[in-house]
Amino acid sequence: MEATTEQLRTLAAVIDHGTFDRAAAALHVTSSAISQRVKALEQQTGRVLLLRTKPVRPTKSGSMVVRLARQVALLESEAMDELGLEGAGARPRIPLVINADSLATWVLPALAGVERASFEISIEDQDHSIERLREGTAMGAITSNPEPVQGCTVRPLGVMRYRAVASPSFAAQWLADGFTDAALSRAPVVVFNRKDALQDRYIEGRLKSAAQYPPRHFVPSSSDFMRAIELGLGWGMLPDLQSTALLDAGTLAVLDRSGHVDVPLYWQQWSIESATLSRIAGALQEAAAAGLR
């Protein structure tokens, strides 16, 4: 394949902006030029690279070429910076996938110390974040999966410990006798989104007999998730990093002193020699060592 930088940049732009027209506007060319470049790439590879949906999505083959496009763009930016050529100092765009609880607690301070990079952060549950790596649309991700995605390296970060908590008034109303089967089946629970299985795993680990799952509220924001529990909408699993201050203040109460869930976290990134990715990995590992178990 003799792909040009221009063609690769075009493919990545179509994925980033979702349509050929928006990619054309971003690159200051015509939609026809975008189509011609993508078509040329598809002819070279002998594969369909894009699904013409709304938004446009990469095929499996397209994901591989998108990854190549992002690697070339990153290394090109770093080389120009080191050589002091025109365009030096331009920050490479680094798409990352971070789970909401890590983003709300320890990740942002770590990234704030990384110079010469522009981050595009997507929030995804740690059990599902590697899909973006497989697609080639993310360069790094915090995940609970220790098995590296093809073309990636993996490093352990530590463990985020979760405990079942609720407001004292909620606990008195719904869980006065503790986590009995009857209480677990009727006490409302707060869940981040439909991919969030943490509360269900906790329930399943404590049920002594078959019971129906309780009513639930879906609150897809880490800070609002905690606020919903604090206001008594339901009980939920919060990481120690997020709940300690409210527990100390008596605003929240731990529902099960003997129980907790430990979620191991790993950093996966593309396996390329990149100074930018190395700085990000180092900053995250340092912050994780200070904040995680």
HUJO-V561298 format. One record per backbone hydrogen bond with DSSP energy under -0.5 kcal/mol. NH is the residue of the N-H (numbers start at 1). CO is the residue of the C=O. E is the energy in kcal/mol with one decimal. If there is no record, write none. Layout:
nh:NH co:CO e:E
nh:NH co:CO e:E
This chain:
nh:8 co:4 e:-2.3
nh:9 co:5 e:-2.8
nh:10 co:6 e:-1.9
nh:11 co:7 e:-2.2
nh:12 co:8 e:-2.3
nh:13 co:9 e:-2.0
nh:14 co:10 e:-2.2
nh:15 co:11 e:-1.8
nh:16 co:12 e:-2.6
nh:17 co:13 e:-2.6
nh:18 co:14 e:-1.7
nh:23 co:19 e:-1.8
nh:24 co:20 e:-2.3
nh:25 co:21 e:-2.1
nh:26 co:22 e:-2.3
nh:27 co:23 e:-2.0
nh:28 co:24 e:-0.8
nh:29 co:24 e:-2.3
nh:34 co:30 e:-1.7
nh:35 co:31 e:-2.4
nh:36 co:32 e:-2.4
nh:37 co:33 e:-2.2
nh:38 co:34 e:-2.4
nh:39 co:35 e:-2.7
nh:40 co:36 e:-2.2
nh:41 co:37 e:-2.0
nh:42 co:38 e:-2.4
nh:43 co:39 e:-2.2
nh:44 co:40 e:-2.0
nh:45 co:41 e:-2.3
nh:46 co:42 e:-1.8
nh:47 co:42 e:-0.9
nh:49 co:47 e:-0.5
nh:51 co:57 e:-3.8
nh:52 co:50 e:-0.6
nh:53 co:51 e:-2.8
nh:56 co:18 e:-2.9
nh:57 co:51 e:-1.6
nh:59 co:49 e:-2.1
nh:63 co:59 e:-2.5
nh:64 co:60 e:-1.1
nh:65 co:61 e:-1.6
nh:66 co:62 e:-2.8
nh:67 co:63 e:-2.2
nh:68 co:64 e:-1.8
nh:69 co:65 e:-2.6
nh:70 co:66 e:-2.3
nh:71 co:67 e:-2.3
nh:72 co:68 e:-2.7
nh:73 co:69 e:-2.2
nh:74 co:70 e:-2.3
nh:75 co:71 e:-2.6
nh:76 co:72 e:-2.5
nh:77 co:73 e:-2.1
nh:78 co:74 e:-2.3
nh:79 co:75 e:-2.4
nh:80 co:76 e:-2.4
nh:81 co:77 e:-2.0
nh:82 co:78 e:-2.3
nh:83 co:79 e:-2.3
nh:84 co:80 e:-1.1
nh:85 co:80 e:-1.8
nh:88 co:85 e:-2.3
nh:90 co:87 e:-1.7
nh:92 co:116 e:-0.6
nh:94 co:92 e:-0.5
nh:94 co:118 e:-3.4
nh:95 co:93 e:-0.6
nh:96 co:120 e:-2.3
nh:97 co:140 e:-1.8
nh:98 co:122 e:-2.6
nh:103 co:99 e:-2.2
nh:104 co:100 e:-2.1
nh:105 co:101 e:-0.7
nh:105 co:102 e:-0.7
nh:106 co:102 e:-1.0
nh:107 co:102 e:-2.5
nh:108 co:103 e:-0.6
nh:110 co:106 e:-0.8
nh:110 co:107 e:-0.5
nh:111 co:107 e:-2.4
nh:112 co:108 e:-2.2
nh:113 co:109 e:-0.5
nh:113 co:110 e:-1.0
nh:114 co:111 e:-1.9
nh:115 co:113 e:-0.7
nh:118 co:92 e:-2.5
nh:119 co:117 e:-0.5
nh:120 co:94 e:-2.1
nh:121 co:119 e:-0.6
nh:122 co:96 e:-2.6
nh:124 co:98 e:-1.6
nh:124 co:122 e:-0.5
nh:128 co:125 e:-2.3
nh:129 co:125 e:-1.0
nh:131 co:128 e:-1.3
nh:132 co:129 e:-1.1
nh:133 co:129 e:-0.7
nh:134 co:130 e:-2.3
nh:135 co:131 e:-2.0
nh:136 co:132 e:-0.9
nh:136 co:133 e:-0.6
nh:137 co:132 e:-1.6
nh:138 co:132 e:-1.0
nh:139 co:95 e:-2.8
nh:140 co:95 e:-1.1
nh:141 co:268 e:-2.6
nh:142 co:97 e:-2.3
nh:143 co:141 e:-0.6
nh:143 co:266 e:-2.7
nh:144 co:126 e:-2.3
nh:146 co:144 e:-0.6
nh:148 co:146 e:-0.6
nh:152 co:149 e:-2.2
nh:153 co:269 e:-2.7
nh:155 co:267 e:-2.2
nh:157 co:265 e:-2.7
nh:158 co:265 e:-1.3
nh:160 co:263 e:-2.6
nh:161 co:159 e:-0.6
nh:162 co:261 e:-3.2
nh:163 co:238 e:-2.3
nh:165 co:163 e:-0.5
nh:165 co:236 e:-2.7
nh:166 co:253 e:-1.7
nh:167 co:229 e:-0.7
nh:171 co:167 e:-2.5
nh:172 co:168 e:-2.1
nh:173 co:169 e:-1.8
nh:174 co:170 e:-3.0
nh:175 co:170 e:-0.6
nh:175 co:171 e:-1.7
nh:178 co:175 e:-1.8
nh:180 co:178 e:-2.0
nh:184 co:180 e:-2.7
nh:185 co:181 e:-1.4
nh:186 co:182 e:-0.7
nh:186 co:183 e:-0.8
nh:187 co:183 e:-2.8
nh:189 co:215 e:-2.2
nh:190 co:235 e:-3.0
nh:191 co:217 e:-3.4
nh:196 co:193 e:-1.4
nh:197 co:195 e:-0.8
nh:201 co:197 e:-2.5
nh:202 co:198 e:-2.0
nh:203 co:199 e:-2.5
nh:204 co:200 e:-2.8
nh:205 co:201 e:-1.7
nh:206 co:202 e:-0.5
nh:206 co:203 e:-1.5
nh:207 co:203 e:-1.2
nh:217 co:189 e:-2.4
nh:219 co:191 e:-2.6
nh:219 co:217 e:-0.6
nh:221 co:219 e:-1.6
nh:225 co:221 e:-3.1
nh:226 co:222 e:-1.9
nh:227 co:223 e:-2.1
nh:228 co:224 e:-2.7
nh:229 co:225 e:-1.6
nh:230 co:226 e:-2.4
nh:231 co:227 e:-2.2
nh:232 co:229 e:-1.2
nh:233 co:228 e:-2.4
nh:235 co:188 e:-1.9
nh:236 co:165 e:-2.1
nh:238 co:163 e:-2.3
nh:238 co:236 e:-0.6
nh:240 co:161 e:-2.4
nh:242 co:239 e:-1.4
nh:243 co:239 e:-2.0
nh:244 co:240 e:-1.8
nh:247 co:243 e:-2.5
nh:248 co:244 e:-2.6
nh:249 co:245 e:-1.7
nh:250 co:246 e:-0.6
nh:250 co:247 e:-0.8
nh:251 co:246 e:-1.7
nh:252 co:246 e:-1.5
nh:253 co:166 e:-2.8
nh:255 co:164 e:-2.8
nh:256 co:164 e:-0.6
nh:259 co:256 e:-1.2
nh:261 co:162 e:-2.5
nh:263 co:160 e:-2.7
nh:263 co:261 e:-0.6
nh:264 co:262 e:-0.6
nh:265 co:158 e:-3.1
nh:266 co:143 e:-3.1
nh:267 co:155 e:-3.1
nh:268 co:141 e:-2.7
nh:268 co:266 e:-0.6
nh:269 co:153 e:-1.9
nh:270 co:139 e:-1.9
nh:271 co:151 e:-2.7
nh:272 co:270 e:-1.7
nh:274 co:272 e:-1.6
nh:278 co:274 e:-2.0
nh:279 co:275 e:-2.0
nh:280 co:276 e:-2.1
nh:281 co:277 e:-2.7
nh:282 co:278 e:-2.3
nh:283 co:279 e:-2.3
nh:284 co:280 e:-2.4
nh:285 co:281 e:-2.4
nh:286 co:282 e:-2.1
nh:287 co:283 e:-2.2
nh:288 co:284 e:-2.7
nh:289 co:285 e:-2.2
nh:290 co:286 e:-1.2
nh:291 co:287 e:-1.7
nh:292 co:288 e:-2.9
nh:293 co:159 e:-2.4
